[in-house]
């Protein structure tokens, strides 16, 4: 979701650190969109139910 990544402005919305690296394609900050309430559990695919996370925080949200 482009809106979520734009809102984050290159900063992880969990740990508040800058994205760990830039994408080689366009040099934009690399963050991953995470659904707060998982889609598989009935969460909505909306900006309000999503956050932009660095890869470490994203894995922590799923497996931590």
PyMOL Python script that loads the backbone (N, CA, C, O; Angstrom):
from pymol import cmd

cmd.read_pdbstr("""\
ATOM      1  N   UNK A   1       0.829  -1.184   0.000  1.00  0.00           N
ATOM      2  CA  UNK A   1       0.000   0.000   0.000  1.00  0.00           C
ATOM      3  C   UNK A   1       0.871   1.244   0.000  1.00  0.00           C
ATOM      4  O   UNK A   1       1.556   1.542   0.978  1.00  0.00           O
ATOM      5  N   UNK A   2       0.834   1.938  -1.072  1.00  0.00           N
ATOM      6  CA  UNK A   2       1.673   3.122  -1.235  1.00  0.00           C
ATOM      7  C   UNK A   2       1.391   4.183  -0.175  1.00  0.00           C
ATOM      8  O   UNK A   2       2.311   4.868   0.273  1.00  0.00           O
ATOM      9  N   UNK A   3       0.134   4.326   0.228  1.00  0.00           N
ATOM     10  CA  UNK A   3      -0.216   5.350   1.220  1.00  0.00           C
ATOM     11  C   UNK A   3       0.476   5.105   2.549  1.00  0.00           C
ATOM     12  O   UNK A   3       0.923   6.047   3.204  1.00  0.00           O
ATOM     13  N   UNK A   4       0.567   3.846   2.946  1.00  0.00           N
ATOM     14  CA  UNK A   4       1.195   3.492   4.220  1.00  0.00           C
ATOM     15  C   UNK A   4       2.694   3.801   4.165  1.00  0.00           C
ATOM     16  O   UNK A   4       3.259   4.342   5.116  1.00  0.00           O
ATOM     17  N   UNK A   5       3.325   3.455   3.049  1.00  0.00           N
ATOM     18  CA  UNK A   5       4.747   3.731   2.900  1.00  0.00           C
ATOM     19  C   UNK A   5       5.014   5.233   2.846  1.00  0.00           C
ATOM     20  O   UNK A   5       6.012   5.705   3.391  1.00  0.00           O
ATOM     21  N   UNK A   6       4.145   5.972   2.202  1.00  0.00           N
ATOM     22  CA  UNK A   6       4.289   7.436   2.165  1.00  0.00           C
ATOM     23  C   UNK A   6       4.148   8.029   3.559  1.00  0.00           C
ATOM     24  O   UNK A   6       4.918   8.911   3.941  1.00  0.00           O
ATOM     25  N   UNK A   7       3.173   7.551   4.320  1.00  0.00           N
ATOM     26  CA  UNK A   7       2.944   8.038   5.686  1.00  0.00           C
ATOM     27  C   UNK A   7       4.194   7.824   6.543  1.00  0.00           C
ATOM     28  O   UNK A   7       4.560   8.687   7.341  1.00  0.00           O
ATOM     29  N   UNK A   8       4.841   6.679   6.374  1.00  0.00           N
ATOM     30  CA  UNK A   8       6.009   6.350   7.193  1.00  0.00           C
ATOM     31  C   UNK A   8       7.226   7.204   6.847  1.00  0.00           C
ATOM     32  O   UNK A   8       8.096   7.416   7.692  1.00  0.00           O
ATOM     33  N   UNK A   9       7.290   7.686   5.631  1.00  0.00           N
ATOM     34  CA  UNK A   9       8.387   8.563   5.188  1.00  0.00           C
ATOM     35  C   UNK A   9       9.763   7.953   5.462  1.00  0.00           C
ATOM     36  O   UNK A   9      10.686   8.654   5.875  1.00  0.00           O
ATOM     37  N   UNK A  10       9.894   6.636   5.230  1.00  0.00           N
ATOM     38  CA  UNK A  10      11.191   5.987   5.362  1.00  0.00           C
ATOM     39  C   UNK A  10      11.584   5.586   6.764  1.00  0.00           C
ATOM     40  O   UNK A  10      12.725   5.189   7.000  1.00  0.00           O
ATOM     41  N   UNK A  11      10.639   5.687   7.714  1.00  0.00           N
ATOM     42  CA  UNK A  11      10.926   5.355   9.110  1.00  0.00           C
ATOM     43  C   UNK A  11       9.981   4.249   9.559  1.00  0.00           C
ATOM     44  O   UNK A  11       8.770   4.339   9.356  1.00  0.00           O
ATOM     45  N   UNK A  12      10.541   3.199  10.173  1.00  0.00           N
ATOM     46  CA  UNK A  12       9.731   2.091  10.674  1.00  0.00           C
ATOM     47  C   UNK A  12       8.726   2.607  11.707  1.00  0.00           C
ATOM     48  O   UNK A  12       9.098   3.334  12.628  1.00  0.00           O
ATOM     49  N   UNK A  13       7.466   2.235  11.553  1.00  0.00           N
ATOM     50  CA  UNK A  13       6.424   2.703  12.465  1.00  0.00           C
ATOM     51  C   UNK A  13       6.366   1.888  13.755  1.00  0.00           C
ATOM     52  O   UNK A  13       5.471   2.088  14.575  1.00  0.00           O
ATOM     53  N   UNK A  14       7.312   0.975  13.937  1.00  0.00           N
ATOM     54  CA  UNK A  14       7.397   0.213  15.180  1.00  0.00           C
ATOM     55  C   UNK A  14       8.594   0.687  16.010  1.00  0.00           C
ATOM     56  O   UNK A  14       8.426   1.149  17.139  1.00  0.00           O
ATOM     57  N   UNK A  15       9.794   0.573  15.453  1.00  0.00           N
ATOM     58  CA  UNK A  15      11.009   0.919  16.209  1.00  0.00           C
ATOM     59  C   UNK A  15      11.455   2.373  15.992  1.00  0.00           C
ATOM     60  O   UNK A  15      12.364   2.856  16.668  1.00  0.00           O
ATOM     61  N   UNK A  16      10.814   3.056  15.051  1.00  0.00           N
ATOM     62  CA  UNK A  16      11.109   4.466  14.750  1.00  0.00           C
ATOM     63  C   UNK A  16      12.523   4.703  14.227  1.00  0.00           C
ATOM     64  O   UNK A  16      13.055   5.807  14.346  1.00  0.00           O
ATOM     65  N   UNK A  17      13.127   3.672  13.650  1.00  0.00           N
ATOM     66  CA  UNK A  17      14.449   3.816  13.038  1.00  0.00           C
ATOM     67  C   UNK A  17      14.285   3.941  11.526  1.00  0.00           C
ATOM     68  O   UNK A  17      13.302   3.462  10.959  1.00  0.00           O
ATOM     69  N   UNK A  18      15.254   4.589  10.876  1.00  0.00           N
ATOM     70  CA  UNK A  18      15.188   4.695   9.413  1.00  0.00           C
ATOM     71  C   UNK A  18      15.210   3.313   8.760  1.00  0.00           C
ATOM     72  O   UNK A  18      15.752   2.360   9.318  1.00  0.00           O
ATOM     73  N   UNK A  19      14.622   3.222   7.589  1.00  0.00           N
ATOM     74  CA  UNK A  19      14.642   1.973   6.822  1.00  0.00           C
ATOM     75  C   UNK A  19      16.085   1.477   6.731  1.00  0.00           C
ATOM     76  O   UNK A  19      17.002   2.286   6.591  1.00  0.00           O
ATOM     77  N   UNK A  20      16.302   0.155   6.808  1.00  0.00           N
ATOM     78  CA  UNK A  20      17.657  -0.379   6.882  1.00  0.00           C
ATOM     79  C   UNK A  20      18.478  -0.236   5.603  1.00  0.00           C
ATOM     80  O   UNK A  20      19.708  -0.264   5.650  1.00  0.00           O
ATOM     81  N   UNK A  21      17.816  -0.085   4.478  1.00  0.00           N
ATOM     82  CA  UNK A  21      18.522   0.105   3.213  1.00  0.00           C
ATOM     83  C   UNK A  21      17.578   0.685   2.185  1.00  0.00           C
ATOM     84  O   UNK A  21      16.377   0.801   2.428  1.00  0.00           O
ATOM     85  N   UNK A  22      18.121   1.052   1.032  1.00  0.00           N
ATOM     86  CA  UNK A  22      17.336   1.603  -0.073  1.00  0.00           C
ATOM     87  C   UNK A  22      17.180   0.541  -1.152  1.00  0.00           C
ATOM     88  O   UNK A  22      18.080  -0.273  -1.362  1.00  0.00           O
ATOM     89  N   UNK A  23      16.048   0.547  -1.829  1.00  0.00           N
ATOM     90  CA  UNK A  23      15.813  -0.378  -2.939  1.00  0.00           C
ATOM     91  C   UNK A  23      16.753  -0.024  -4.085  1.00  0.00           C
ATOM     92  O   UNK A  23      16.943   1.150  -4.402  1.00  0.00           O
ATOM     93  N   UNK A  24      17.339  -1.046  -4.704  1.00  0.00           N
ATOM     94  CA  UNK A  24      18.270  -0.782  -5.804  1.00  0.00           C
ATOM     95  C   UNK A  24      17.555  -0.209  -7.021  1.00  0.00           C
ATOM     96  O   UNK A  24      18.143   0.551  -7.791  1.00  0.00           O
ATOM     97  N   UNK A  25      16.293  -0.571  -7.195  1.00  0.00           N
ATOM     98  CA  UNK A  25      15.526  -0.138  -8.365  1.00  0.00           C
ATOM     99  C   UNK A  25      15.350   1.376  -8.432  1.00  0.00           C
ATOM    100  O   UNK A  25      15.585   1.996  -9.469  1.00  0.00           O
ATOM    101  N   UNK A  26      14.931   1.962  -7.307  1.00  0.00           N
ATOM    102  CA  UNK A  26      14.614   3.397  -7.344  1.00  0.00           C
ATOM    103  C   UNK A  26      15.175   4.185  -6.153  1.00  0.00           C
ATOM    104  O   UNK A  26      14.878   5.368  -5.989  1.00  0.00           O
ATOM    105  N   UNK A  27      15.976   3.527  -5.336  1.00  0.00           N
ATOM    106  CA  UNK A  27      16.630   4.159  -4.181  1.00  0.00           C
ATOM    107  C   UNK A  27      15.646   4.642  -3.112  1.00  0.00           C
ATOM    108  O   UNK A  27      16.005   5.473  -2.277  1.00  0.00           O
ATOM    109  N   UNK A  28      14.416   4.133  -3.127  1.00  0.00           N
ATOM    110  CA  UNK A  28      13.459   4.486  -2.079  1.00  0.00           C
ATOM    111  C   UNK A  28      13.735   3.630  -0.841  1.00  0.00           C
ATOM    112  O   UNK A  28      14.293   2.540  -0.964  1.00  0.00           O
ATOM    113  N   UNK A  29      13.355   4.104   0.348  1.00  0.00           N
ATOM    114  CA  UNK A  29      13.597   3.340   1.570  1.00  0.00           C
ATOM    115  C   UNK A  29      12.825   2.017   1.548  1.00  0.00           C
ATOM    116  O   UNK A  29      11.671   1.970   1.122  1.00  0.00           O
ATOM    117  N   UNK A  30      13.479   0.936   2.015  1.00  0.00           N
ATOM    118  CA  UNK A  30      12.831  -0.371   2.030  1.00  0.00           C
ATOM    119  C   UNK A  30      12.128  -0.597   3.363  1.00  0.00           C
ATOM    120  O   UNK A  30      12.768  -0.763   4.401  1.00  0.00           O
ATOM    121  N   UNK A  31      10.807  -0.599   3.312  1.00  0.00           N
ATOM    122  CA  UNK A  31       9.954  -0.972   4.442  1.00  0.00           C
ATOM    123  C   UNK A  31       8.901  -1.933   3.915  1.00  0.00           C
ATOM    124  O   UNK A  31       8.595  -1.940   2.722  1.00  0.00           O
ATOM    125  N   UNK A  32       8.352  -2.741   4.806  1.00  0.00           N
ATOM    126  CA  UNK A  32       7.330  -3.716   4.427  1.00  0.00           C
ATOM    127  C   UNK A  32       5.999  -3.326   5.066  1.00  0.00           C
ATOM    128  O   UNK A  32       5.958  -2.873   6.210  1.00  0.00           O
ATOM    129  N   UNK A  33       4.922  -3.505   4.323  1.00  0.00           N
ATOM    130  CA  UNK A  33       3.593  -3.204   4.846  1.00  0.00           C
ATOM    131  C   UNK A  33       3.078  -4.416   5.615  1.00  0.00           C
ATOM    132  O   UNK A  33       3.080  -5.537   5.105  1.00  0.00           O
ATOM    133  N   UNK A  34       2.639  -4.176   6.847  1.00  0.00           N
ATOM    134  CA  UNK A  34       2.128  -5.223   7.734  1.00  0.00           C
ATOM    135  C   UNK A  34       0.686  -4.889   8.108  1.00  0.00           C
ATOM    136  O   UNK A  34       0.369  -3.745   8.433  1.00  0.00           O
ATOM    137  N   UNK A  35      -0.178  -5.894   8.057  1.00  0.00           N
ATOM    138  CA  UNK A  35      -1.560  -5.705   8.495  1.00  0.00           C
ATOM    139  C   UNK A  35      -1.639  -5.973   9.997  1.00  0.00           C
ATOM    140  O   UNK A  35      -1.275  -7.055  10.457  1.00  0.00           O
ATOM    141  N   UNK A  36      -2.107  -5.003  10.747  1.00  0.00           N
ATOM    142  CA  UNK A  36      -2.163  -5.091  12.204  1.00  0.00           C
ATOM    143  C   UNK A  36      -3.060  -6.248  12.621  1.00  0.00           C
ATOM    144  O   UNK A  36      -2.658  -7.095  13.419  1.00  0.00           O
ATOM    145  N   UNK A  37      -4.270  -6.285  12.083  1.00  0.00           N
ATOM    146  CA  UNK A  37      -5.132  -7.459  12.229  1.00  0.00           C
ATOM    147  C   UNK A  37      -4.986  -8.219  10.922  1.00  0.00           C
ATOM    148  O   UNK A  37      -5.403  -7.746   9.865  1.00  0.00           O
ATOM    149  N   UNK A  38      -4.389  -9.405  11.005  1.00  0.00           N
ATOM    150  CA  UNK A  38      -4.071 -10.175   9.806  1.00  0.00           C
ATOM    151  C   UNK A  38      -5.297 -10.351   8.917  1.00  0.00           C
ATOM    152  O   UNK A  38      -6.410 -10.530   9.412  1.00  0.00           O
ATOM    153  N   UNK A  39      -5.088 -10.299   7.610  1.00  0.00           N
ATOM    154  CA  UNK A  39      -6.180 -10.505   6.659  1.00  0.00           C
ATOM    155  C   UNK A  39      -6.826 -11.875   6.879  1.00  0.00           C
ATOM    156  O   UNK A  39      -8.045 -12.010   6.780  1.00  0.00           O
ATOM    157  N   UNK A  40      -6.015 -12.881   7.176  1.00  0.00           N
ATOM    158  CA  UNK A  40      -6.524 -14.240   7.400  1.00  0.00           C
ATOM    159  C   UNK A  40      -7.406 -14.330   8.639  1.00  0.00           C
ATOM    160  O   UNK A  40      -8.183 -15.274   8.788  1.00  0.00           O
ATOM    161  N   UNK A  41      -7.286 -13.347   9.525  1.00  0.00           N
ATOM    162  CA  UNK A  41      -8.104 -13.322  10.747  1.00  0.00           C
ATOM    163  C   UNK A  41      -9.252 -12.319  10.632  1.00  0.00           C
ATOM    164  O   UNK A  41      -9.877 -11.962  11.630  1.00  0.00           O
ATOM    165  N   UNK A  42      -9.521 -11.869   9.403  1.00  0.00           N
ATOM    166  CA  UNK A  42     -10.645 -10.968   9.180  1.00  0.00           C
ATOM    167  C   UNK A  42     -10.295  -9.495   9.157  1.00  0.00           C
ATOM    168  O   UNK A  42     -11.188  -8.649   9.098  1.00  0.00           O
ATOM    169  N   UNK A  43      -9.013  -9.172   9.203  1.00  0.00           N
ATOM    170  CA  UNK A  43      -8.611  -7.771   9.152  1.00  0.00           C
ATOM    171  C   UNK A  43      -8.884  -7.161   7.789  1.00  0.00           C
ATOM    172  O   UNK A  43      -8.929  -7.858   6.775  1.00  0.00           O
ATOM    173  N   UNK A  44      -9.062  -5.864   7.784  1.00  0.00           N
ATOM    174  CA  UNK A  44      -9.341  -5.145   6.537  1.00  0.00           C
ATOM    175  C   UNK A  44      -8.049  -4.770   5.835  1.00  0.00           C
ATOM    176  O   UNK A  44      -7.028  -4.532   6.479  1.00  0.00           O
ATOM    177  N   UNK A  45      -8.098  -4.719   4.520  1.00  0.00           N
ATOM    178  CA  UNK A  45      -6.972  -4.277   3.708  1.00  0.00           C
ATOM    179  C   UNK A  45      -7.096  -2.770   3.525  1.00  0.00           C
ATOM    180  O   UNK A  45      -7.379  -2.280   2.431  1.00  0.00           O
ATOM    181  N   UNK A  46      -6.876  -2.039   4.632  1.00  0.00           N
ATOM    182  CA  UNK A  46      -7.033  -0.588   4.644  1.00  0.00           C
ATOM    183  C   UNK A  46      -5.779   0.065   5.219  1.00  0.00           C
ATOM    184  O   UNK A  46      -4.965  -0.587   5.873  1.00  0.00           O
ATOM    185  N   UNK A  47      -5.640   1.351   4.964  1.00  0.00           N
ATOM    186  CA  UNK A  47      -4.524   2.117   5.506  1.00  0.00           C
ATOM    187  C   UNK A  47      -4.574   2.118   7.034  1.00  0.00           C
ATOM    188  O   UNK A  47      -3.534   2.072   7.690  1.00  0.00           O
ATOM    189  N   UNK A  48      -5.764   2.169   7.592  1.00  0.00           N
ATOM    190  CA  UNK A  48      -5.909   2.201   9.051  1.00  0.00           C
ATOM    191  C   UNK A  48      -5.470   0.893   9.712  1.00  0.00           C
ATOM    192  O   UNK A  48      -5.090   0.890  10.883  1.00  0.00           O
ATOM    193  N   UNK A  49      -5.520  -0.207   8.979  1.00  0.00           N
ATOM    194  CA  UNK A  49      -5.136  -1.508   9.511  1.00  0.00           C
ATOM    195  C   UNK A  49      -3.741  -1.927   9.038  1.00  0.00           C
ATOM    196  O   UNK A  49      -3.418  -3.115   9.046  1.00  0.00           O
ATOM    197  N   UNK A  50      -2.929  -0.982   8.635  1.00  0.00           N
ATOM    198  CA  UNK A  50      -1.609  -1.320   8.115  1.00  0.00           C
ATOM    199  C   UNK A  50      -0.561  -0.389   8.695  1.00  0.00           C
ATOM    200  O   UNK A  50      -0.843   0.747   9.077  1.00  0.00           O
ATOM    201  N   UNK A  51       0.663  -0.910   8.750  1.00  0.00           N
ATOM    202  CA  UNK A  51       1.790  -0.111   9.206  1.00  0.00           C
ATOM    203  C   UNK A  51       3.012  -0.491   8.387  1.00  0.00           C
ATOM    204  O   UNK A  51       3.117  -1.614   7.895  1.00  0.00           O
ATOM    205  N   UNK A  52       3.932   0.448   8.244  1.00  0.00           N
ATOM    206  CA  UNK A  52       5.164   0.220   7.496  1.00  0.00           C
ATOM    207  C   UNK A  52       6.258  -0.149   8.487  1.00  0.00           C
ATOM    208  O   UNK A  52       6.549   0.604   9.417  1.00  0.00           O
ATOM    209  N   UNK A  53       6.865  -1.322   8.277  1.00  0.00           N
ATOM    210  CA  UNK A  53       7.846  -1.834   9.225  1.00  0.00           C
ATOM    211  C   UNK A  53       9.152  -2.200   8.536  1.00  0.00           C
ATOM    212  O   UNK A  53       9.171  -2.562   7.360  1.00  0.00           O
ATOM    213  N   UNK A  54      10.247  -2.099   9.292  1.00  0.00           N
ATOM    214  CA  UNK A  54      11.513  -2.636   8.807  1.00  0.00           C
ATOM    215  C   UNK A  54      11.389  -4.162   8.828  1.00  0.00           C
ATOM    216  O   UNK A  54      10.531  -4.692   9.535  1.00  0.00           O
ATOM    217  N   UNK A  55      12.216  -4.873   8.077  1.00  0.00           N
ATOM    218  CA  UNK A  55      12.105  -6.333   8.024  1.00  0.00           C
ATOM    219  C   UNK A  55      12.189  -7.006   9.402  1.00  0.00           C
ATOM    220  O   UNK A  55      11.480  -7.979   9.656  1.00  0.00           O
ATOM    221  N   UNK A  56      13.049  -6.496  10.287  1.00  0.00           N
ATOM    222  CA  UNK A  56      13.162  -7.107  11.619  1.00  0.00           C
ATOM    223  C   UNK A  56      11.868  -6.968  12.419  1.00  0.00           C
ATOM    224  O   UNK A  56      11.394  -7.938  13.010  1.00  0.00           O
ATOM    225  N   UNK A  57      11.303  -5.778  12.439  1.00  0.00           N
ATOM    226  CA  UNK A  57      10.044  -5.576  13.174  1.00  0.00           C
ATOM    227  C   UNK A  57       8.909  -6.374  12.544  1.00  0.00           C
ATOM    228  O   UNK A  57       8.048  -6.898  13.251  1.00  0.00           O
ATOM    229  N   UNK A  58       8.906  -6.467  11.217  1.00  0.00           N
ATOM    230  CA  UNK A  58       7.852  -7.229  10.546  1.00  0.00           C
ATOM    231  C   UNK A  58       7.908  -8.697  10.975  1.00  0.00           C
ATOM    232  O   UNK A  58       6.872  -9.286  11.283  1.00  0.00           O
ATOM    233  N   UNK A  59       9.094  -9.290  10.998  1.00  0.00           N
ATOM    234  CA  UNK A  59       9.228 -10.692  11.429  1.00  0.00           C
ATOM    235  C   UNK A  59       8.841 -10.842  12.895  1.00  0.00           C
ATOM    236  O   UNK A  59       8.196 -11.819  13.274  1.00  0.00           O
ATOM    237  N   UNK A  60       9.236  -9.874  13.719  1.00  0.00           N
ATOM    238  CA  UNK A  60       8.892  -9.920  15.141  1.00  0.00           C
ATOM    239  C   UNK A  60       7.380  -9.924  15.336  1.00  0.00           C
ATOM    240  O   UNK A  60       6.869 -10.641  16.196  1.00  0.00           O
ATOM    241  N   UNK A  61       6.656  -9.123  14.541  1.00  0.00           N
ATOM    242  CA  UNK A  61       5.198  -9.062  14.652  1.00  0.00           C
ATOM    243  C   UNK A  61       4.563 -10.418  14.300  1.00  0.00           C
ATOM    244  O   UNK A  61       3.537 -10.788  14.870  1.00  0.00           O
ATOM    245  N   UNK A  62       5.176 -11.156  13.362  1.00  0.00           N
ATOM    246  CA  UNK A  62       4.626 -12.438  12.959  1.00  0.00           C
ATOM    247  C   UNK A  62       5.095 -13.594  13.829  1.00  0.00           C
ATOM    248  O   UNK A  62       4.324 -14.515  14.104  1.00  0.00           O
ATOM    249  N   UNK A  63       6.338 -13.558  14.262  1.00  0.00           N
ATOM    250  CA  UNK A  63       6.922 -14.735  14.919  1.00  0.00           C
ATOM    251  C   UNK A  63       7.449 -14.482  16.321  1.00  0.00           C
ATOM    252  O   UNK A  63       7.860 -15.424  16.999  1.00  0.00           O
ATOM    253  N   UNK A  64       7.448 -13.229  16.775  1.00  0.00           N
ATOM    254  CA  UNK A  64       8.033 -12.891  18.059  1.00  0.00           C
ATOM    255  C   UNK A  64       7.095 -13.069  19.179  1.00  0.00           C
ATOM    256  O   UNK A  64       7.453 -12.819  20.330  1.00  0.00           O
TER     257      UNK A  64
END
""", "prot")
cmd.dss("prot")
cmd.show_as("cartoon", "prot")
cmd.util.cbc("prot")
cmd.orient("prot")
